[in-house]
Amino acid sequence: MNLQKRVLAVIMGGGRGTRLQPLTLERCKPAVPLAGKYRLVDIPISNCLNSDINRMFLLTQFQTQSLHRHVQSTYHFDPFGGGFVDILAAEQTERGSDWYQGTADAVRRNLLHFRNFPHDLVLILSGDQLYRMDFRRIIAEHLANAADVTIAAIPVPVSKVGGLGLMEVCDDHGIVRFVEKPKDPAVIESLAVSPALEAELSPNPERRGLASMGIYVFNRHVLELALDNAMTDFGKEVIPDLLGKRKLFAHLFEGYWEDIGSVRAFFEANLALAQPLPPFNFYDPSAPIYTHPRFLPASKVNRCQIDHAVIGDGCIITDSSLKRSVLGVRCVIGEGSHVEDSVLMGNDEYEDEGQPEANRLAGRPRLGIGRNCRISGAIVDKNTRIGDGCVLSPQGKADGSYAGGSVIIRDGVLVVPKNAHLPSGTMV
């Protein structure tokens, strides 16, 4: 089976990303930096490439410039393999001039572009999830079952299914019921997996349901027929409407999967990477995660204490301490500073030698973290300037805006937005 000729992958670029603000104030969700050197969109693209799928469409709409620049500078294919990552931004047409109204609406409006490429199957993916999956397996199951639609499903304890779509799945993996984000405990309990399916899964003492991962395999003609209407969302409308009309199957997946939908989820997923054995392994040589090659120098760490940290390329850290933290590319941390349980996204450029005097005249700190700072429980976005002696922590503080709007606490995480300036001595 040559997947490169049979499958088109469609990666959803996401909506406004309001739950991830302020990280999405100047970028869309798939463009948010991840794990020191990557972007969220690198995950689905790399999963496709590692699964021999090299024809991808990326559907975008909001704050797309950063995403477009990253994709265009990163993913280049030889002219003989037919591979591409084609960015399809929302556009005005003769049929409509409004924004995408949902995931299904976004795919519907781009069907005419997909038809220009031969394919039998369409693989629909989210652009803001952290997981590693070999799509060849779900596609092989889809073909073996003669399915019309196959949905990737992950077992989730019934106590933790909030915000997820749940499926009732027969012992042969056929889907007979789909409920989007159920809240009634009785409904959730009724969707728990059967004993036969539970025997297929890894042991777990708690009752579990099968949650949709937002990963779908559609037969081409079924997708076109399913979207020949005004439905706007796959989980809420399209999938439930297909039940009883088409053959829907579940593909069981038990690996690590995290939906990076909120500031707290993003924060915890990043910090987990600093563990000795992180739940998501970026070091797997058989399935690498690709990203933009920056050709930066190695990081320089002088007289520092470091305990469980991920440090990106080109960082300069002097006489400071790091504990359970993730540092992005070109991070600069001054003497005497302490960073704990934090994610620093780094900088797009270095300051040149004459910049310190210009900073002084403009009344702004140097790029990066200043001297004698204390930062904990924080996400510091790109290109921030934090002056000497700043103390930043969400401990004991309610969600809201602080330091004149230069610091925001959300989901219990302190966030310094992109390009923010914090004067020396700022305390939050």
N, C-alpha and C positions, 0 to 999 in steps of 0.2 A: 504494500500500500504506500504510494507516494503522496505523503501529506502535503508536500509543497504544491502539488497540482490539484488536490481535492479540497483543501480547506482554506478559507479566508478567516482571519481573526479580526474581530472588531473590539477595540478597547474604548470603553466609555471614559471620556475626559472629566466627567463630574459636573455638578451644578455649581452654585455659588460657594459651597463649602462653608456655610455660616457657622457650623459647629466647630470648625477648625480655626475660626478667626481668633486672634489677629494674624495667625500664620498665613491666612489666605487673603489678606487685605490687598496684596500686590501680586498675587500669583494664584493659579488654580491648584486644586488639591494634588493632582498627579505631579506637579512641579515642586512640591515641598521637599526640601533636602532631607535625606535619611541616612543614618548610620555613618556619618562623618564625610562621605564622599558621593553618595548616590542621590537619586531622586526617586520618588515613589513609582513613577512610570517605568523605571528601569526593571521593576519586578515582573509585571506581565509581559513586557517585551522580551526579557531574558528567558522567562518560562517558555515562551513561544519558540525562540531560537533553539533552546535546548531540547525542544520536542519536534524539531525538524519542520516547524511552521515558520515560513519567512515572508509571508504576505500579510501585512497588518495595516488596518485603518485605525487611526486615532481620532475620535470624534471630540471636538473641543468647542467651548462656547465662552466662558468667562475668564478674564485675566490670563490670556493665553500666550502673551509674548515670551515670557520666561520659558514656558514649556516648549514652544516652537523652536526657540533658539537652542535649547538643550537637545531636542530630538534631531534637529537638522545638523548639528555639529557632532553628533555621536554615532548615528546609525547610517553607515554607508555600505552598500552591497555591490558585489561584482556584477558586471552587466550580463553574465552568462547564467546566473542562477535565478533571475527573475524576482529576487527579493526586494522588499521595500517596507518602509513605515510611512504611510501617506497620511498627512494631517488634513482632516476635513472639518473646517471651522463652520459654525452656523452661518448661513447666508440667506439673503433675500432671493426669492425666486418668483416666477409668475404664479406659483401655487400658494405662496404665503410669505409674509415678511416678519413674522414673530419669532421669538426664541423657541428652542426645543422645550417641549412641555413635559418631557420625561424620557426615560431610557428607550421605551418602545418608539416614541415619536422621533427621537434622534436617529434610530436605525431606519425607520420608515423613510425619512427624508433623504437618506443616502443610498437607498436600494439601487437607484439608477447608476450610481458610481460603482457599486459592487458588480453589476451586470456586465461591466466591461472586462471582467476577468473570469476565465473558466473556473468553476468550483461546484462541488456537490454539497458541501457542508459549511456552515457558518458557526464559528466559535466566538461567543460573546463574553467579554471579560470586563471586570472593573479595573479602573486605573489607580485605585487607592487602597489596595489590600497588600498585606505582607504574607507571603506563603511561597512554597516551592511545590510545583505539580508537574508531572510528566503528562501532558495532554494526550499523548499517544494512547494511554490507558483508557481514558474516558471515551475517546473516539473509537477504540477497538470494541469497548462494551456497547457503544451506541450502534455500531454496525452488526455486532453479534446478536443484539436484541431486535434487530430490524426496527429500531425506535424512530419515532418522528422527532422527539425532543428528549434530550438527556440533561438532567440537572445535577451538578455536583452538590453533594450533601455531606455535612459534617455533624457527627453526633455531639449534642450539647446537653448538659444536665438540665432537667426541666426547671430548675431554680434559676437558670441563667440565660433563658431564651428571649429575654426582653429585647424588642427591636428587630427580631429576626423572623423570617418567614419559615413556618414549619410545614412538613409534609407527612402525610400518612402513606407509608410504603408497605406493599405486600412482600411476602417472603421471596418472590421472584424479582424484587426491586421495582416492580411497577408502581407508579404513583396514582393513588385513588383520591387523595384530598390534599389541598394546598390552602393554608390560612396565612395571610400576610400579617405579621406582627400581632399575634393573638395576646390578649390580656386576661381573659377569663381562665382561672386555674383549672376549671373542669374541661375546657376545650384543650388546654395545653396537655393535661393528663391523658385525654383521649387520643392524642397524637403521639404518645410514647411508643417507642419501637417494640415490636413483637419479640417474644422469647427467641424465635428462630433467628431473627436479625441480630438480636443482642449477642447470640452465640458467634456471629461472624465478626463482632467487634472486640477490641481489647477489653479486658475485664474492668468494670467500674461499679462501685457499690450503689451509685445513685441512678434512678430512672432517667432515661435520656430520650430526647426527641431528635429528629433529623432536620437540621436547619439548612436552608438554601444558602449557598455561598455566592450567589449572583453570577455563577458561571454556567453558561448554557451551550449545548450543541444542538443546532437546528439543521434539519434537512432543508436545503435551499428552497424548494417549492413550498414546504410547510411554513417557513418563515414569511415568505411573501403573502401567502394566504392568511396567516395569523395577523398580519399587519394591514390587511385590506379593510380598514375600519378607522375609527377615530380614537381607539385606545391609546393611552399615553405611557403606561408603565408595565413592564414585564411582570413583576411580582404581584402587583395589585390587580391587574386586569387580564393581561394576555395569557399567562400560565393558567389561572383558574378557568378562563374561558375555554381552554383546550382540553380540559379534563373531560373524559367520556367521549370526546370527539377524535382524539389522536392518541397514539401510543407514547406515553410519557414514562420514562424510567429515571431512577436515581443512581448516581455513581457515588459509592461510599468512599469518603476520604477521611483519614485519621491523622494526617500530619498537622504541623503547626499552621494556623491561619488566624490572622488578626485583621479586622476591618478598622482601618485608621480613620475613623469617622469623627473623633472628638480630640480635643487637646489632651485630655487625660490618656486616651488610648495611644496617641502618638508618643507622648512622654514616656509611658511605661514600656512601649514596644522598643523604643530606643535604648532606655536604660537596661533592658533585659539583655541587650547585645554585649554589655560589659561584664556579664557573668562568665565564669570560667567555661561553662558548657551552655551557651545561649540556646534558647529554643529554636531560633532561626540561625542556620549556619551559613555565613557568607564565605566560608573557607572550603566548601565542597568543590574539589577540582573537576568532578564529573558534570557539574551543572553550575558554571560560573554566573555571577550577576554582572552584567556589562554596564558601563557608564562612560561618560566623557573622559578621554585621556587628556590630562592637564600638563603632564611633563613638569611637575613641580619638584623642587629639591626635597630631600628627606627632612622630616621634622627634627628640630633642634631643641633638646631638653637639658637645661643646665641647673644643677643643684636642686633637684625637685624630688618630692615624695609622691609616688604614684601607686594607687591601689585600685585595681579593676577599672581600667579606662580604655576606651577606643580613641585613638588619636589619628586624625587624617593627615594627608600630606602637607608639607610646607609650614607646619606650625612652629612657633617660637615661644617657648615657655621657660621662664627664668625664675629660679629660687622660689617656687610655689608648690602647692600641694593639690593633688587631684584625687578624688575618691568617687567611685561609681559614677563616672561621667563619660560623655561622648563629645569629642571635639571634631569639628569640621575642618575643611581645608583652610590654611593660612590663619589659623587662630593665633592671636598674640595675647599673652598673659604676662603682666608685669610682676616685679619682685614682691614677695610677701603676701601674695593673694592665695585664697583657699576656695576651691570649687568642689562642691559635693552634690551628688544626686542631681546633676544638671546636664543639659544638652546645649552646647555652644555650636552654632552653625558655621562660624568662621567668617571669612571675607572673600569678596570677589577679586580684590587686588591688594597689593602691598602699598604702603605709603612710601613715597620717595624720600630721599635724604633731606630735602628742603621743607618737607611738610610740617615738622614740629613747630617751626616759627610761624608758619601760616595758621596752624591751629591756635597758637597762643593769641595771635592778633584777632582771630575770629571768635575767641572765647569758647572754643570747643576742645574736648579731650582728644587724645590721639586715638587712632583706630584700634579697637580691641578692648581688652580688659586692663584697667590701670593697675597701679601699685596698691598693695594692702587692702584689697577688696575681699569681701566675704559673700559668696554666692551659693545658694542651696535651693533645691526644689524648683529650679528655673529652666526655662528655655530662652536662650539669648539668640535672636534671629541674626541674619547676616548684616554685615557692615555697620554694626553698632559701635558707639563710642561711649565707654563707661569710664568715668574719671576716677582718680585716686580715692581710696578710702570709702568706696560705696559698699553698702550692706543691702543685699537683696534676698528676701526670703518670704514665702507665702505663709509661714507659720503664724497661726493665730489671727489671720486676716480673712475677711470675707471677699468673695469674688467682686471685682469692680475695677475702677480706674484709679491709678495712683501717680504721684510725681508729675502732676499736670498732664496726665494722659500718656506719659512716656513709658509707663509700666502698667500692665493689665494682668490681673489675676483671674483665671478662668479654670473651672473644674479643680480648684485647689492648686493650680500650677501657676507660678509667676512667669509672665512672658514679657520680654523686652522686644518690641516689634522691630522689624527691619528698618535700618537707617536711623534708629533713635539715638539721641544724644542725652547722656545723664551726667550732669555736672559733678565734680568731685564732692564727696561727702554726702551724696544722695543716700537716704536710708528709707527702705520700705519693709 
